[in-house]
Amino acid sequence: MSKDEQTLHAAGEAVYRLSAAVIRGIVQPTRISLTSASTLSAVSLGGPQRVTELAALQGVSQPSMTVVVSALEQAGLVERAPDPTDGRAVLVSATAAGERFLADRRQVMAEQIAALARRLPEEDAAALVAAVPALVQLRELQERATQSAGSATPAPKLK
């Protein structure tokens, strides 16, 4: 691995560890599991999806995903509707409350990261601000990759 590759790997690991720590530490009145939050995000970003597609995406069994979707539905964050292409199947989609939940969650996480960034030395804070366009582009690349892969390819499990 070249020095540039090692540096990119170290940057990737730092961003991953930061995001994982913030996600684990988030405090909200309505706590939901990481799988539930990820599932809600998947239907918010990707539109209505079948339970089997969500299970593959999250790397869990279909019965486990049914439990997750049922809990999200009871919380008013998702709803089920018949699949217009297959009357035997249902599609899961985010409700307006689910979209608000995700927006609030993003806001809380962004504020937690900003609070940490305020504690950085000035030059490190400036470097972080300078990296924002690259971070936004990385997020967009990831979203496009996820959308183009569809639900046929589950996301790799992260440690």
trRosetta pair geometry for C-beta under 8 A, 3 or more apart (Angstrom, degrees):
i j d omega theta_ij theta_ji phi_ij phi_ji
1 5 4.5 -126 -172 95 87 127
1 6 5.3 113 126 -61 115 83
1 9 7.1 -5 -177 -14 147 144
2 5 4.6 97 53 8 76 103
2 6 7.0 -136 98 -6 40 86
3 6 5.5 -52 -147 36 33 114
3 7 6.3 35 153 -21 65 104
4 7 5.7 -54 -149 35 31 112
4 8 6.4 29 153 -16 65 105
5 8 5.7 -53 -145 38 33 110
5 9 6.2 36 153 -21 65 106
6 9 5.6 -52 -146 36 30 114
6 10 6.3 32 153 -20 64 105
7 10 5.7 -52 -147 36 31 111
7 11 6.4 32 151 -19 64 104
8 11 5.6 -52 -147 36 33 112
8 12 6.3 36 152 -20 65 105
9 12 5.6 -53 -149 36 31 113
9 13 6.4 30 153 -18 64 106
10 13 5.7 -53 -146 37 31 111
10 14 6.3 34 153 -22 64 105
11 14 5.7 -54 -148 35 31 112
11 15 6.4 27 156 -16 65 105
12 15 6.0 -56 -147 38 29 107
12 16 6.2 30 155 -19 65 109
13 16 5.6 -55 -145 38 31 113
13 17 6.1 28 159 -17 66 108
14 17 6.0 -56 -144 38 27 107
14 18 6.3 27 156 -18 63 108
15 18 5.8 -56 -146 38 29 112
15 19 6.2 23 158 -15 65 109
15 135 7.6 179 -123 -123 137 105
16 19 6.1 -61 -146 40 26 104
16 20 6.1 24 158 -17 65 111
16 158 7.3 -153 -159 -163 123 136
17 20 5.8 -54 -142 39 29 111
17 21 6.2 29 158 -20 64 108
18 21 5.9 -59 -148 37 27 109
18 22 6.3 22 157 -15 64 108
18 113 7.1 72 163 -117 116 106
19 22 5.8 -56 -145 39 32 109
19 23 6.1 32 157 -20 66 109
20 23 5.8 -55 -143 38 29 111
20 24 6.2 26 158 -16 65 108
20 158 7.8 -144 -86 129 124 133
21 24 5.9 -56 -144 39 27 108
21 25 6.0 11 161 -7 63 118
22 25 6.0 -69 -142 47 26 102
22 26 6.6 50 156 -56 63 89
22 109 5.2 92 149 -149 123 91
22 112 5.2 149 -142 99 105 134
22 113 6.0 -16 -99 -62 152 90
23 26 6.0 -29 -153 -11 30 115
23 34 6.6 69 152 -116 120 109
23 37 7.8 178 -161 93 108 154
23 109 7.0 11 -81 -114 59 129
24 34 7.8 -21 -89 -72 64 126
25 112 7.1 156 95 -162 113 154
26 105 6.7 41 179 -153 154 85
26 108 5.8 95 -149 115 103 125
26 109 6.0 -37 -94 -78 122 85
26 112 7.1 -118 -98 -21 73 155
27 108 7.5 -141 59 -178 58 140
28 31 6.0 147 68 -79 84 58
28 104 7.1 109 -131 123 127 114
28 105 6.5 -40 -66 -98 153 80
28 108 6.4 -140 -77 -8 99 171
30 75 6.7 120 -172 -159 130 127
30 101 6.8 -69 78 -128 133 117
32 36 4.0 -104 162 93 113 135
32 37 5.5 144 91 -54 108 80
32 40 7.4 61 102 -12 157 137
32 71 7.5 146 -138 129 103 118
32 72 7.3 58 -144 -94 146 80
32 75 7.0 -72 -84 -23 123 175
32 77 7.6 -25 -65 -10 159 166
33 36 4.5 99 54 5 79 102
33 37 6.9 -144 95 -3 43 85
33 68 7.5 -94 59 -123 125 100
34 37 5.6 -52 -145 39 34 111
34 38 6.1 34 155 -19 66 108
35 38 5.7 -55 -144 40 29 111
35 39 6.1 32 154 -21 64 107
35 58 5.7 77 -151 -167 93 135
35 60 6.7 48 -149 -33 139 146
35 68 5.7 -94 124 -114 110 140
36 39 5.6 -54 -145 36 29 112
36 40 6.3 31 155 -18 64 105
36 68 5.4 -162 -90 -160 74 96
36 71 6.3 -71 -108 92 132 121
36 72 5.7 172 -157 -69 101 102
37 40 5.7 -53 -147 37 30 111
37 41 6.3 31 153 -19 63 107
37 102 7.9 137 -158 -104 80 81
37 105 6.8 172 -143 -160 121 166
38 41 5.6 -53 -147 38 31 114
38 42 6.3 38 151 -26 64 103
38 58 6.1 128 104 -111 123 102
39 42 5.5 -49 -149 29 32 115
39 43 6.8 20 157 -9 64 101
39 54 5.5 55 -139 -170 99 123
39 57 8.0 127 -110 87 67 117
39 58 6.0 -19 -76 -66 90 140
39 65 7.3 158 -113 -145 139 89
39 68 5.5 124 -10 142 165 132
39 69 7.0 -123 159 -76 146 70
39 72 6.6 -125 97 -45 122 152
39 78 7.9 -52 127 -48 103 150
40 43 6.3 -60 -151 40 30 100
40 44 6.2 32 150 -22 65 111
40 72 6.0 -177 -75 -135 99 137
40 77 5.6 -40 -115 150 129 126
40 78 6.5 -136 -110 -54 80 108
40 94 6.1 88 -166 -103 76 106
40 98 5.4 -150 -156 -165 112 111
40 101 7.0 -44 163 89 155 125
40 102 6.2 -165 128 -67 113 110
41 44 5.4 -57 -145 38 32 115
41 45 6.0 17 162 -8 69 110
41 102 6.1 136 -92 -123 74 128
42 45 6.3 -61 -141 45 24 99
42 46 5.5 -18 175 20 64 122
42 49 6.7 -46 132 20 105 151
42 54 6.2 141 95 -124 145 88
42 57 5.7 114 -138 126 153 153
42 58 7.5 -106 -24 -57 155 93
43 46 6.4 -65 -113 60 25 86
43 47 7.0 -60 -165 113 57 13
43 48 6.5 30 -154 -107 99 32
43 49 5.7 -129 -101 20 84 101
43 54 7.2 -16 -56 -94 99 123
43 78 6.2 63 68 -118 159 118
43 92 5.5 -89 -99 114 147 90
43 93 5.5 -176 172 -131 120 34
43 94 4.9 156 106 -37 103 85
43 98 7.7 -13 84 143 114 151
44 94 4.4 36 -81 -27 76 157
44 98 6.7 -153 -74 131 108 108
44 99 6.1 142 -127 -101 116 73
44 102 5.5 -3 -69 -18 172 168
45 143 6.7 -124 -167 -141 134 103
45 146 7.4 23 122 104 138 136
45 147 7.7 -116 146 -73 102 97
46 49 6.1 27 105 -49 118 125
46 146 7.4 -103 -74 134 114 107
46 147 6.7 -177 -109 -106 87 75
46 151 7.7 107 166 -58 156 98
47 93 7.0 -27 -178 -116 50 100
48 81 7.1 -51 -136 48 145 108
48 91 3.8 42 165 162 119 123
48 92 6.4 160 -152 70 70 34
48 93 4.0 -41 -89 -70 87 102
49 53 4.5 -115 180 84 108 130
49 54 5.4 126 108 -53 124 89
49 57 7.7 5 158 -7 160 143
49 91 6.4 121 49 -152 11 80
49 92 5.9 -31 66 54 66 88
49 93 7.9 130 13 -77 58 60
49 151 6.3 130 -149 -63 128 148
50 53 4.6 98 58 3 82 102
50 54 7.1 -150 95 -3 44 85
50 83 6.7 -1 -83 -75 100 138
50 89 5.4 -32 -117 -179 119 127
50 90 7.1 123 -127 76 69 48
50 91 6.2 -58 -73 -102 55 58
50 92 7.3 109 -134 6 12 89
50 151 8.0 178 48 91 87 168
51 54 5.6 -56 -148 39 34 111
51 55 6.2 39 152 -24 67 104
51 62 6.2 85 127 -156 103 84
51 65 5.2 149 -176 114 86 117
51 66 5.7 38 -167 -80 147 71
51 69 5.8 -85 -110 -15 103 156
51 90 7.1 38 -19 70 102 92
51 92 6.4 91 -70 -23 68 126
52 55 5.6 -49 -146 33 32 114
52 56 6.6 31 155 -17 63 103
52 62 5.5 -11 -102 -109 70 116
52 65 7.7 154 -88 69 24 149
53 56 5.9 -55 -152 36 31 109
53 57 6.3 32 151 -20 65 109
53 151 3.6 17 -162 156 99 166
54 57 5.5 -55 -145 38 33 115
54 58 6.1 16 160 -6 68 111
54 65 5.2 147 98 -163 101 136
54 68 7.8 -145 134 82 129 128
54 69 7.0 107 79 -65 158 116
54 92 6.5 -15 -34 48 146 139
54 151 7.4 -49 -56 -135 33 134
55 58 6.2 -66 -142 47 25 98
55 60 5.4 -101 -150 78 74 73
55 61 6.2 -36 -163 136 128 18
55 62 4.6 -81 -43 -89 171 52
55 64 6.9 118 -127 66 104 87
55 65 3.7 -113 -79 -18 88 147
56 59 7.5 29 -176 -72 29 38
56 151 5.7 101 74 167 120 91
56 152 7.5 -26 134 -136 150 17
56 154 4.8 -130 162 -72 70 103
57 151 5.3 -65 -56 -135 105 87
57 154 5.6 -170 -111 -126 21 72
57 155 6.1 40 -172 -1 65 95
58 65 6.5 145 47 -96 132 108
58 68 7.7 -36 77 39 174 171
58 154 7.5 -73 37 -148 20 109
58 155 7.7 9 -96 40 26 106
59 154 5.2 119 -71 169 77 140
59 155 7.1 -93 -31 66 108 72
59 157 5.3 -156 131 -71 177 100
60 64 4.2 -103 161 89 118 132
60 65 5.5 145 88 -54 112 85
60 68 7.5 92 78 -16 157 138
61 64 4.5 96 57 6 82 104
61 65 7.0 -149 94 -5 43 86
62 65 5.7 -54 -145 38 33 110
62 66 6.5 42 152 -27 64 101
63 66 5.4 -47 -149 28 35 117
63 67 6.9 38 152 -19 63 99
64 67 5.7 -51 -158 31 36 112
64 68 6.6 36 146 -18 66 103
65 68 5.3 -49 -147 36 41 115
65 69 6.1 39 154 -18 70 104
66 69 5.8 -53 -143 40 29 109
66 70 6.2 34 154 -23 63 107
67 70 5.7 -54 -147 34 28 113
67 71 6.5 28 155 -18 63 105
68 71 5.9 -58 -153 35 29 109
68 72 6.4 25 152 -15 65 108
69 72 5.6 -55 -146 40 33 111
69 73 6.1 36 153 -23 67 107
69 78 6.3 -80 -153 84 75 146
69 80 7.3 74 161 -68 123 111
69 92 5.4 -94 -137 -108 125 147
70 73 5.6 -54 -146 36 30 113
70 74 6.3 32 154 -20 64 104
71 74 5.7 -51 -147 35 31 112
71 75 6.5 26 153 -14 63 108
72 75 5.7 -60 -150 41 31 109
72 77 4.6 -84 -170 69 83 110
72 78 4.3 36 127 14 117 112
72 92 7.9 66 84 -169 134 126
72 98 7.2 45 -179 -105 107 122
73 76 7.6 46 178 -71 32 22
73 77 7.5 -96 -73 52 23 67
73 78 5.4 -62 -76 76 65 85
73 79 6.5 104 -127 -104 90 37
73 80 6.5 -17 -103 -16 138 97
76 95 6.0 -81 164 61 66 156
76 97 4.8 10 127 70 103 156
76 98 7.6 -156 122 -47 58 79
77 94 6.8 -41 162 -142 70 74
77 95 6.1 -164 -175 35 19 102
77 97 5.9 -104 -98 103 49 96
77 98 3.7 100 -173 -93 68 92
77 101 5.7 -32 -120 16 112 154
78 92 5.2 11 173 -176 133 96
78 93 6.5 156 -156 81 82 30
78 94 5.8 -55 -102 -102 72 40
78 95 6.2 -165 -105 -12 15 88
78 98 5.6 68 -63 -74 56 153
79 92 7.5 163 81 -150 33 55
79 93 6.0 -22 60 63 80 81
79 95 5.4 89 -20 -68 102 100
80 90 4.5 16 -175 165 108 135
80 91 7.0 150 -154 74 59 40
80 92 5.7 -29 -96 -95 72 66
81 90 6.5 146 70 -160 26 84
81 91 5.5 -25 64 60 81 92
81 93 6.8 -8 13 12 111 115
82 87 6.1 -2 -171 -137 122 57
82 89 7.7 107 -162 85 57 50
82 90 6.0 -62 -103 -108 34 68
82 91 7.5 22 114 12 16 87
83 86 4.7 1 95 56 125 78
83 87 7.2 -139 67 -76 77 18
83 88 7.9 -25 46 63 114 48
83 89 4.1 2 12 88 139 97
83 90 6.1 -155 -26 -113 85 12
83 91 5.0 117 -86 -36 77 95
86 89 4.4 37 96 20 114 110
94 98 3.8 -139 -162 97 87 134
94 99 5.4 107 138 -54 127 77
94 102 7.4 -25 -148 -11 148 132
95 98 4.6 107 47 1 67 101
95 99 7.2 -126 98 -2 41 84
96 99 5.6 -50 -150 35 35 112
96 100 6.5 36 150 -18 65 104
97 100 5.6 -52 -148 37 34 112
97 101 6.3 42 150 -26 65 103
98 101 5.5 -48 -147 31 32 116
98 102 6.6 31 154 -16 64 102
99 102 5.9 -54 -151 36 32 109
99 103 6.4 32 151 -18 65 106
100 103 5.6 -55 -146 38 33 112
100 104 6.1 33 155 -19 67 106
101 104 5.9 -57 -149 38 27 110
101 105 6.2 29 152 -21 64 108
102 105 5.5 -53 -144 36 32 114
102 106 6.3 34 155 -20 65 103
103 106 5.8 -52 -149 35 30 111
103 107 6.4 32 151 -21 63 106
104 107 5.6 -55 -150 35 32 114
104 108 6.4 32 153 -19 66 104
105 108 5.8 -53 -148 35 30 110
105 109 6.3 27 154 -15 64 108
106 109 5.8 -59 -147 41 30 109
106 110 6.0 31 155 -21 67 108
107 110 5.8 -54 -144 36 28 110
107 111 6.3 26 156 -18 63 107
108 111 5.9 -58 -150 37 28 109
108 112 6.5 31 152 -21 64 105
109 112 5.6 -52 -149 33 33 113
109 113 6.5 28 155 -14 65 104
110 113 5.9 -57 -150 39 32 107
110 114 6.1 32 152 -19 67 109
111 114 5.5 -52 -141 39 33 113
111 115 6.2 39 156 -25 65 102
112 115 5.8 -50 -149 31 29 113
112 116 6.8 28 151 -15 60 103
113 116 5.7 -54 -154 36 35 111
113 117 6.2 36 148 -22 67 107
114 117 5.4 -53 -144 37 34 114
114 118 6.5 43 153 -28 65 99
115 118 5.8 -45 -152 24 31 115
115 119 7.4 28 150 -17 57 103
116 119 5.9 -63 -166 31 39 111
116 120 7.5 52 141 -37 65 93
117 120 5.5 -33 -162 2 47 119
117 125 5.8 107 172 -122 87 89
117 128 5.7 -145 -136 104 117 163
118 125 7.5 52 -108 -109 26 133
120 124 4.1 -118 174 91 119 114
120 125 4.4 154 83 -58 117 82
120 128 6.8 110 46 -8 170 137
121 124 4.8 83 59 12 81 106
121 125 7.0 -151 91 -8 37 89
122 125 5.7 -57 -147 37 30 112
122 126 6.3 31 155 -20 65 105
123 126 5.6 -50 -148 35 34 114
123 127 6.5 37 151 -21 64 103
124 127 5.5 -50 -148 34 35 113
124 128 6.5 39 151 -21 65 102
125 128 5.6 -52 -151 34 33 114
125 129 6.5 34 151 -18 65 104
126 129 5.7 -52 -147 37 33 112
126 130 6.3 35 152 -20 65 106
127 130 5.6 -53 -147 37 32 113
127 131 6.4 32 152 -21 63 107
128 131 5.7 -59 -151 34 31 112
128 132 7.4 58 148 -49 60 82
129 132 5.9 -21 -165 -17 39 116
131 134 5.3 -62 -166 46 64 112
131 135 5.7 66 138 -27 87 105
132 135 5.6 -57 -143 38 32 112
132 136 6.2 34 159 -20 67 104
133 136 5.7 -53 -146 36 32 112
133 137 6.4 32 154 -18 64 106
134 137 5.6 -54 -148 38 32 112
134 138 6.4 38 151 -23 65 103
135 138 5.5 -48 -148 33 33 114
135 139 6.6 36 152 -19 63 102
136 139 5.7 -52 -152 34 33 113
136 140 6.5 32 151 -17 65 106
137 140 5.6 -53 -147 38 34 112
137 141 6.3 39 152 -21 66 103
138 141 5.6 -52 -148 35 31 113
138 142 6.4 32 153 -18 64 105
139 142 5.7 -56 -151 36 31 112
139 143 6.3 30 153 -19 66 106
140 143 5.7 -52 -145 36 33 111
140 144 6.3 32 156 -17 65 105
141 144 5.9 -56 -148 38 29 109
141 145 6.2 30 153 -20 64 108
142 145 5.6 -55 -146 37 30 112
142 146 6.3 31 155 -20 65 106
143 146 5.7 -54 -147 36 30 111
143 147 6.3 27 155 -16 65 108
144 147 5.7 -57 -145 40 31 109
144 148 6.0 23 160 -14 67 110
145 148 6.1 -58 -140 41 26 105
145 149 6.1 26 159 -20 63 110
146 149 6.0 -58 -145 36 26 109
146 155 7.2 -5 -117 -82 100 110
147 150 7.5 25 173 -69 35 47
149 152 6.9 -136 162 57 69 81
149 153 4.4 -80 -180 52 114 119
150 153 7.1 92 66 19 69 80
151 154 7.9 22 -173 -82 59 58
